[in-house]
């Protein structure tokens, strides 16, 4: 008796699938680069190599860009979170052209932010050109206070401020985990001058930050009341002593009153 093999279903070749997958990745890859700002960061880094050096106390960084499709949200204007991300590029250009970036890499310092506040005033539309201006307003202790403005460079609101932000940043030592004093940072880049006078609105910002830090700080830990073993032993012995005293007092009370215990019933 002969058995005929059951025909197996035809499977598509994997080569075509791999080709389609590779093509999809190749098409999406540039979009992912723009989405993560890698292309913009590479452009800022390249342009900073040939741009003039900046005086941290008097000059500002200026970057001109356009609102890309991946910068938009459901309201078809630049997403509020994208402003904060693009602000990183402005501070990057400012640090590179002032010499802070090179010195921080040599000394093992990491630029970090302590806080950021931003006011959104006007929307930036798709493909609209805008300019990001970044400058250091002043410094004290371990903090640098940086002003960043988004200015519309095209459209009906050309020349107006689309968003205004203030951030405070510091340089943290990667080994110790502590922020460096601003004097050490300024000495590293060869700046010997003093900090510009900090504006009044920045003073209010500092006061608000102190209030917020106090309100959000961790509450103090309650004092631990460890039980005293001696007290526990004394408390444990008190009931026994109490019953012993009562037992000792019963005969005495009987003798004082002259009463005798009742005889047992037959």
Secondary structure, DSSP 4 states (H G I P E B T S, - for coil): ---PPPPPPPPPPHHHHHHHHHHHHHHHHHHHHHHTTHHHHHHHHHHHHHSPP--TTT--EEEEEE--GGGB-TTSSB-HHHHHHHHHHHHHHHHHHHTHHHHHHHHTEEEEEEEEEEEE-S---TT-EEEEEEEEEEEETTEEEEEEEEEE-SSTTTTSEEEEEEEEEEEEETTT--BPPHHHHHHHTT--SPPPPPPHHHHHHHHHHHHHHHHHSPPPPPPP-PPPHHHHHHHHHHHHHHHHHHHHHHHHHHHHHT--PPPPP-
